[in-house]
Amino acid sequence: MIRVWRERIVFFLTTILLTILVISYEPVLIAEAQSSTPTPTPTAARSFPPVAYPNRSLSASPAQLPPLPYAYGALGKAIDAETMKLHHDAHHASYVNNLNDALKQYPDLQKRSVEALLVDLNSVPENIRAKVRNNGGGHLNHTIFWQLMSPEGGGQPSGAIAQEINQTFGSFDAFKKQFNAAGAARFGSGWVWLVRNPQNQLQIVTTANQDNPITDGLYPIMGNDLWEHAYYLKYRNRRAEYLNNWWNVVNWPQINRRNLSLGTLRER
């Protein structure tokens, strides 16, 4: 009988001791869990307003060739019909087809806009990154480009964009001179752009090949292609002449819409 009571007492004391140890150890475990370094998460893509159009982004699900908003020969003051047809139907179409080909094995990437892919290229698998950069950029650049021209275009800008150009560059003529000079100085294939930078200021920049300014945190308000139109078929290497004539078809109302839809550039 004494032995039974002794075993019960030992069991009771052991249980109490274990309970005390567990209670005293639990805060240590919680403290360690709270103080440990969390697993890093991928950096979120920079946030941008729509870039392809004033009110919407460019879909990659799948990418589609937008129709020209005018006839091939409608911009004859600056660009001949044969060049327009070749540039749109062949070159722009190839960017669309190549982008879709690059993304066909990545359905999650297809759900993102072309702008989102270009802003966050590091999130694109390395094996297709260059293809997305070149062809996604070509698709976006040309989608913007067709809208920036009109058969009724040219002349002096008006509205908010005219006021900002005058404030930033001194005058429209001074702006044209700087824009053309930057375009003429860009070596080889590329673009010259009027952008809004993160400080909400207008700025003239150039990009190589089919790069778009959004990859550098800049919002493109207007841009001119320095390759196809400047070198064939009408101008045949006379880039300066092309740059001068292009102002005859610039669609200032559309540029104003892009500028006004942007507002203040959102922080990246």
C-alpha positions in Angstrom: 0.0 0.0 0.0 2.8 2.4 0.9 4.5 1.5 -2.4 1.4 2.4 -4.4 1.1 5.7 -2.7 4.8 6.4 -3.2 4.5 5.7 -7.0 1.5 8.0 -7.2 3.3 10.8 -5.5 6.3 10.4 -7.8 4.1 10.5 -10.9 2.3 13.5 -9.6 5.5 15.4 -8.9 6.9 14.4 -12.3 3.8 15.7 -14.1 4.0 19.0 -12.2 7.7 19.4 -13.0 7.2 18.7 -16.8 4.3 21.2 -16.9 6.5 23.9 -15.3 9.2 23.2 -17.8 6.9 23.4 -20.8 5.3 26.6 -19.6 8.6 28.2 -18.9 10.0 27.2 -22.3 7.1 28.3 -24.5 7.9 32.0 -24.4 11.4 31.3 -25.5 10.1 29.5 -28.6 7.7 32.4 -29.4 10.4 34.9 -28.9 12.7 33.0 -31.3 10.0 32.8 -33.9 9.3 36.5 -33.7 12.9 37.5 -33.9 13.8 35.3 -36.8 14.3 36.9 -40.2 11.4 36.3 -42.6 11.9 34.7 -46.0 12.4 37.5 -48.5 9.5 38.0 -51.0 10.1 39.1 -54.7 10.1 42.8 -55.2 6.7 44.0 -56.5 6.6 45.4 -60.0 6.6 49.2 -60.2 3.1 50.7 -60.6 2.4 52.6 -63.8 -0.8 54.1 -65.3 -1.8 52.7 -68.7 0.9 53.4 -71.3 -0.3 51.8 -74.6 -3.5 53.9 -74.5 -4.6 56.8 -72.4 -7.2 54.6 -70.7 -6.0 51.0 -70.9 -2.9 48.8 -70.9 -1.7 46.5 -73.7 -2.9 42.9 -73.3 -0.6 39.9 -73.6 -3.4 37.3 -73.5 -2.7 37.0 -76.4 -1.0 40.1 -77.9 -2.9 41.4 -81.0 -1.9 43.7 -83.8 -3.9 46.9 -83.6 -5.3 48.2 -86.8 -3.9 51.5 -88.2 -6.3 54.4 -87.4 -5.9 55.7 -90.9 -5.1 54.5 -94.5 -1.5 53.6 -95.4 -1.1 56.7 -97.5 -2.8 59.1 -95.2 0.4 60.4 -93.7 2.0 61.3 -97.0 3.2 64.6 -95.7 5.8 62.6 -93.8 5.6 58.9 -94.5 4.8 57.1 -97.8 2.2 54.4 -98.1 4.6 51.5 -98.9 6.7 52.2 -95.8 3.6 52.4 -93.6 2.2 49.1 -95.0 5.5 47.3 -94.5 6.1 48.8 -91.1 2.7 48.0 -89.7 1.8 44.7 -91.5 5.2 43.1 -91.4 7.4 44.6 -88.7 4.8 45.3 -86.0 3.0 42.0 -86.7 6.3 40.2 -86.2 6.7 41.7 -82.8 3.2 40.5 -81.8 3.8 37.0 -83.1 7.2 36.7 -81.5 5.9 37.9 -78.1 3.1 35.4 -78.2 5.5 32.7 -79.1 7.8 33.6 -76.1 4.8 33.6 -73.7 3.0 30.5 -74.9 4.7 28.2 -72.3 4.0 30.7 -69.5 0.2 31.2 -69.0 0.8 33.2 -65.8 2.8 35.8 -67.7 0.1 36.0 -70.3 -2.3 37.4 -67.7 0.0 40.4 -67.2 -0.1 43.5 -69.4 2.8 44.1 -71.8 3.7 47.2 -69.7 3.9 45.1 -66.5 6.2 42.6 -68.2 8.5 45.4 -69.3 8.5 47.3 -66.0 9.5 44.1 -64.2 11.7 42.2 -66.6 13.6 40.5 -63.8 10.5 38.5 -63.1 10.5 37.1 -66.6 12.3 33.8 -67.0 15.8 34.4 -68.3 15.4 32.1 -71.3 12.7 34.4 -72.8 13.7 37.7 -71.2 15.5 39.2 -74.2 12.7 38.1 -76.5 10.0 39.7 -74.3 12.1 42.9 -74.0 12.6 43.3 -77.7 9.2 42.1 -79.0 7.1 43.4 -76.1 8.9 46.7 -76.4 8.4 46.8 -80.2 4.7 46.0 -79.8 4.2 48.7 -77.1 6.2 51.3 -78.9 4.4 50.9 -82.2 1.0 50.7 -80.6 1.7 54.2 -79.1 3.4 55.4 -82.3 0.4 54.9 -84.6 -1.8 57.0 -82.3 0.7 59.8 -82.2 0.1 60.6 -85.9 -2.9 61.8 -87.8 -3.6 63.0 -91.4 -4.9 66.2 -89.8 -1.9 66.5 -87.5 1.0 69.0 -87.4 1.1 72.6 -86.5 1.5 74.1 -83.0 0.5 72.2 -79.9 -2.2 73.6 -77.7 -3.7 73.1 -74.3 -1.8 71.8 -71.3 1.0 70.2 -73.2 1.8 73.4 -75.0 2.1 75.3 -71.8 4.3 72.7 -70.2 6.6 72.6 -73.3 7.0 76.3 -73.2 7.7 76.3 -69.5 10.2 73.5 -69.7 12.0 74.2 -73.0 11.4 78.0 -73.5 9.3 77.6 -76.7 7.9 75.1 -79.0 10.7 75.8 -81.6 13.3 75.2 -78.9 11.6 72.0 -78.0 11.5 70.8 -81.6 15.2 71.6 -82.0 16.2 69.6 -78.9 13.9 66.7 -79.8 15.3 66.5 -83.4 18.9 66.8 -82.1 18.5 64.0 -79.7 16.9 61.8 -82.4 19.7 62.6 -84.8 22.4 61.8 -82.2 20.9 58.3 -81.3 23.2 55.8 -83.0 21.5 53.1 -85.0 18.0 51.8 -84.2 16.1 53.5 -81.5 13.5 56.1 -80.4 13.4 59.7 -79.2 10.8 60.5 -76.6 9.2 63.2 -74.6 8.6 61.7 -71.2 7.5 62.6 -67.7 10.0 61.7 -65.1 9.4 60.7 -61.4 9.8 64.3 -60.4 6.8 65.1 -62.6 9.0 67.0 -65.1 9.0 66.8 -68.9 12.3 65.4 -70.3 13.6 64.4 -73.7 15.3 61.0 -73.8 16.3 58.4 -76.4 16.2 54.6 -76.1 18.0 51.9 -78.1 16.3 49.4 -80.4 12.8 48.7 -79.1 13.3 49.7 -75.4 10.5 51.7 -73.8 11.2 54.5 -71.2 9.0 52.7 -68.6 11.9 50.3 -68.0 13.8 53.3 -66.6 10.8 54.6 -64.6 9.8 57.3 -67.2 6.3 57.7 -68.7 6.3 58.2 -72.5 4.0 61.0 -73.7 5.2 61.1 -77.3 7.9 59.3 -79.3 9.3 59.0 -82.8 10.7 55.9 -84.4 14.3 56.5 -85.6 14.8 53.4 -87.7 12.3 52.1 -90.3 10.8 55.4 -91.3 14.0 57.3 -91.2 15.9 54.9 -93.5 13.5 53.5 -96.0 11.8 53.7 -98.4 11.2 57.4 -98.8 14.2 58.9 -96.9 17.0 56.4 -97.6 19.3 57.4 -94.8 18.2 61.0 -94.5 17.2 60.9 -90.9 17.3 64.7 -90.3 14.8 65.2 -93.2 12.5 62.6 -91.8 12.6 64.1 -88.3 11.7 67.6 -89.7 8.8 66.2 -91.8 7.4 64.1 -89.0 6.1 67.3 -87.2 3.6 67.7 -90.1 1.6 64.6 -88.9 2.0 64.9 -85.1 -1.4 64.3 -83.4 -1.4 66.9 -80.7 -4.9 66.2 -79.4 -3.9 62.6 -78.7 -0.7 63.7 -77.0 -2.7 66.0 -74.8 -5.0 63.1 -73.9 -2.0 61.0 -72.9 -0.5 63.8 -70.9 -3.8 64.6 -69.1 -4.6 61.0 -68.4 -1.3 60.5 -66.7 -1.6 63.3 -64.2 1.3 63.1 -61.6 3.5 60.1 -62.2 2.8 57.6 -59.5 5.7 56.5 -57.4 7.4 53.3 -58.4 
